[in-house]
Amino acid sequence: MKTIIIGAGPASLMAATHAIKNGYEVLVFEKMKTAGRKFLVAGDGGFNLTHEGSLDDFSSYYSHSQIAAIVRQFTNVDLIAWFKELGIETYVGSSGKIFPVKEVKPAFVLKTWLNFLKSQGVKFFFNATLQDFSSDEVVIKTNTVFEKHRFDHLVLGLGAASWPKTGSDTAWVSLFKSKKIEIVPFQASNAGINCLLPTEFLQKFQGEVFKNVIVSHHNARRKGEVVLTNYGVEGAPIYYLNPSIRSNISLPILIDFKPDFFENEIVEVLSNAKNISEGLNKLKIPNPIIFWFKTYLTKDNYTSTHYIAKLIKSFFIQPISFRPIEEAISCCGGVSWNELDENLRLINYPKISIVGEMIDWDAPTGGYLLQACFSTGFVATRPI
Ligand SMILES: Cc1cc2nc3c(=O)[nH]c(=O)nc-3n(C[C@H](O)[C@H](O)[C@H](O)COP(=O)(O)OP(=O)(O)OC[C@H]3O[C@@H](n4cnc5c(N)ncnc54)[C@H](O)[C@@H]3O)c2cc1C
C-alpha cells in the first residue's frame, strides 16, 4: 500500500506516523525547504501541544460536532502518551495548557519526530508542490519538473490561510473549486479586533496589559489578560470571544476591571476616598482607563461614583472588524464537512483524506488547535 502525504505540518506528520505504523509505504511531499514551519511559529508563542480536561469538557471547545468527534478518537491523553513514546515528556501548566517539559525546545520536538519518521522508513521530499490530483494519481512540481505519482491513499494536509509565509497559502483552494469540492470561505480566527477607540488613546497606551479582567460579548465570557494595541484589543480572552464577535459584530465587548467586587463595593471605595482619582488608584484601575475617565467623560459623569462603578464593571468597546487573516493565529473555513465521510475521506474521491486546518473547523488557542490537527492525522490513516 502506497500512502502519499502532501504538506509536512503537524496534521500530516501525525498521519505519516500512523500510516507507517500500519505498515504502508509513506512518501511526504512539502513545498517549503523544511517541515513544520507553522508548528515552530506556534512554538515561539508558548508551545501548548494540547490542553487538559475531560473529553466532554475538551470537545465543547470545538465549533463543529464532527471535529469534536474526531478529537474523541485520538484524545489529549493519547497525544501525551504518544509524545512520551517519542521521548518527549510533557507537563500541565497552571492554565491547563500542556507543554513539553521546560528544557525541550520546539525545534528539538520537530527534529526528534522527523528523525523517528525517517528511521521508520518515511521518505521526505522538499521543494515539492502539489499541482493536481485525480482519484489515484498526483502531479508534483519539483523545480521545473512535473512528476506523476500513483497512490493507494493520498492525505492532503495543506493548511489554511493564516501566516502564509509558513507555507500554508491556500493556493489549493482554486484546485479544489475546479473539482467542484465545496470550500467554506476562510475567515480570521484567534485574531485581534479593530475597535472604535480614539487614535490618540490607542497610540498613547498601545502595549498596556489589563490583567485579571473578565471580557464578555453577548453570551461568551472569559477571564484573562487583554492587550491594548494600536488598532484595538487582542489576547487569549479576546480570541475566545472571536466566534461571538464574528456572529454579531454590532454588539460591544464589555470589560469588567474588578471581577471580585460587586458594583456597590466599588461605589463604597470611591465614596470613602478623598476624591474619585484617589478612589480609582485605591481600586488599582489601570492607567489607560483612568485617563479615559478623565479625558472623555463629562464632569458630572466623572464625579458620579455610581456611573464610574458601572463603567468599571462593564467598560464597553465597540468592535469594528477582525485583523487581516494573514496575522491571525488560525482560521475558520476550509473544506466543507459535506464533502467528507467519518474517516475524513472525500466522498467523491474515496482514496483521498483531508487533515488539519484545511477542514472547516474552529477552536480557541491553548492546545485545542494542534490537538485537532493531530487527531485528524490519526483518524485519516486508521485502517478501514
Ligand atoms: C502565531 C501562531 C501561534 C499558534 N499557537 C498555537 C498554540 O498555542 N496552540 C495550538 O494548538 N496551536 C497554535 N497555532 C496553530 C497551529 O500551529 C496550527 O493549528 C497547525 O500548524 C496547523 O497544522 P496543519 O498541519 O493543518 O497545517 P500547517 O502547519 O499550516 O502545514 C501545512 C503544510 O502544507 C504545506 N503546503 C501547502 N500547500 C502545499 C502544496 N501545494 N504542496 C506541498 N505542500 C504544501 C505548507 O508549506 C505547510 O508546511 C498557532 C499558529 C500560529 C500561526
The ligand as an SDF file (V2000), in Angstrom:
LIG
                    3D

 53 58  0  0  0  0  0  0  0  0999 V2000
    1.3750   32.5490   15.6530 C   0  0  0  0  0  0  0  0  0  0  0  0
    0.7420   31.1970   15.8460 C   0  0  0  0  0  0  0  0  0  0  0  0
    0.6180   30.6820   17.1250 C   0  0  0  0  0  0  0  0  0  0  0  0
   -0.0140   29.4550   17.3310 C   0  0  0  0  0  0  0  0  0  0  0  0
   -0.1460   28.9880   18.6080 N   0  0  0  0  0  0  0  0  0  0  0  0
   -0.7840   27.8290   18.8250 C   0  0  0  0  0  0  0  0  0  0  0  0
   -0.9640   27.3410   20.1370 C   0  0  0  0  0  0  0  0  0  0  0  0
   -0.5100   27.9520   21.0990 O   0  0  0  0  0  0  0  0  0  0  0  0
   -1.6320   26.1860   20.3270 N   0  0  0  0  0  0  0  0  0  0  0  0
   -2.1530   25.4670   19.2810 C   0  0  0  0  0  0  0  0  0  0  0  0
   -2.7680   24.4320   19.4970 O   0  0  0  0  0  0  0  0  0  0  0  0
   -1.9730   25.8930   18.0020 N   0  0  0  0  0  0  0  0  0  0  0  0
   -1.3230   27.0500   17.7660 C   0  0  0  0  0  0  0  0  0  0  0  0
   -1.1670   27.5010   16.4760 N   0  0  0  0  0  0  0  0  0  0  0  0
   -1.8320   26.7580   15.3790 C   0  0  0  0  0  0  0  0  0  0  0  0
   -1.0300   25.5740   14.8240 C   0  0  0  0  0  0  0  0  0  0  0  0
    0.2690   25.9790   14.5200 O   0  0  0  0  0  0  0  0  0  0  0  0
   -1.7980   25.0910   13.5950 C   0  0  0  0  0  0  0  0  0  0  0  0
   -3.0740   24.6460   14.0300 O   0  0  0  0  0  0  0  0  0  0  0  0
   -1.1040   23.9320   12.8700 C   0  0  0  0  0  0  0  0  0  0  0  0
    0.2040   24.2730   12.4840 O   0  0  0  0  0  0  0  0  0  0  0  0
   -1.8970   23.5470   11.6220 C   0  0  0  0  0  0  0  0  0  0  0  0
   -1.3470   22.3520   11.1550 O   0  0  0  0  0  0  0  0  0  0  0  0
   -1.6330   21.7830    9.6850 P   0  0  0  0  0  0  0  0  0  0  0  0
   -0.7960   20.5670    9.5770 O   0  0  0  0  0  0  0  0  0  0  0  0
   -3.0920   21.6890    9.4590 O   0  0  0  0  0  0  0  0  0  0  0  0
   -1.1280   22.9250    8.6740 O   0  0  0  0  0  0  0  0  0  0  0  0
    0.2480   23.7200    8.5690 P   0  0  0  0  0  0  0  0  0  0  0  0
    1.0180   23.6560    9.8090 O   0  0  0  0  0  0  0  0  0  0  0  0
   -0.1120   25.0330    8.0200 O   0  0  0  0  0  0  0  0  0  0  0  0
    1.0460   22.8790    7.4740 O   0  0  0  0  0  0  0  0  0  0  0  0
    0.6360   22.8270    6.1190 C   0  0  0  0  0  0  0  0  0  0  0  0
    1.8520   22.4710    5.2700 C   0  0  0  0  0  0  0  0  0  0  0  0
    1.4290   22.2270    3.9270 O   0  0  0  0  0  0  0  0  0  0  0  0
    2.3960   22.7910    3.0470 C   0  0  0  0  0  0  0  0  0  0  0  0
    1.7480   23.0330    1.7480 N   0  0  0  0  0  0  0  0  0  0  0  0
    0.7520   23.9170    1.4500 C   0  0  0  0  0  0  0  0  0  0  0  0
    0.4050   23.8360    0.1640 N   0  0  0  0  0  0  0  0  0  0  0  0
    1.2040   22.8930   -0.4020 C   0  0  0  0  0  0  0  0  0  0  0  0
    1.2940   22.3400   -1.7050 C   0  0  0  0  0  0  0  0  0  0  0  0
    0.5190   22.7570   -2.7270 N   0  0  0  0  0  0  0  0  0  0  0  0
    2.2100   21.3650   -1.9370 N   0  0  0  0  0  0  0  0  0  0  0  0
    3.0110   20.9250   -0.9270 C   0  0  0  0  0  0  0  0  0  0  0  0
    2.9500   21.3850    0.3370 N   0  0  0  0  0  0  0  0  0  0  0  0
    2.0490   22.3580    0.6080 C   0  0  0  0  0  0  0  0  0  0  0  0
    2.8170   24.0560    3.7490 C   0  0  0  0  0  0  0  0  0  0  0  0
    4.0470   24.5360    3.2680 O   0  0  0  0  0  0  0  0  0  0  0  0
    2.8700   23.6080    5.2090 C   0  0  0  0  0  0  0  0  0  0  0  0
    4.1400   23.1000    5.5580 O   0  0  0  0  0  0  0  0  0  0  0  0
   -0.5240   28.7080   16.2280 C   0  0  0  0  0  0  0  0  0  0  0  0
   -0.3570   29.2230   14.9350 C   0  0  0  0  0  0  0  0  0  0  0  0
    0.2620   30.4430   14.7300 C   0  0  0  0  0  0  0  0  0  0  0  0
    0.3910   30.9900   13.3360 C   0  0  0  0  0  0  0  0  0  0  0  0
  1  2  1  0
  2  3  1  0
  2 52  2  0
  3  4  2  0
  4  5  1  0
  4 50  1  0
  5  6  2  0
  6  7  1  0
  6 13  1  0
  7  8  2  0
  7  9  1  0
  9 10  1  0
 10 11  2  0
 10 12  1  0
 12 13  2  0
 13 14  1  0
 14 15  1  0
 14 50  1  0
 15 16  1  0
 16 17  1  0
 16 18  1  0
 18 19  1  0
 18 20  1  0
 20 21  1  0
 20 22  1  0
 22 23  1  0
 23 24  1  0
 24 25  2  0
 24 26  1  0
 24 27  1  0
 27 28  1  0
 28 29  2  0
 28 30  1  0
 28 31  1  0
 31 32  1  0
 32 33  1  0
 33 34  1  0
 33 48  1  0
 34 35  1  0
 35 36  1  0
 35 46  1  0
 36 37  1  0
 36 45  1  0
 37 38  2  0
 38 39  1  0
 39 40  1  0
 39 45  2  0
 40 41  1  0
 40 42  2  0
 42 43  1  0
 43 44  2  0
 44 45  1  0
 46 47  1  0
 46 48  1  0
 48 49  1  0
 50 51  2  0
 51 52  1  0
 52 53  1  0
M  END
$$$$
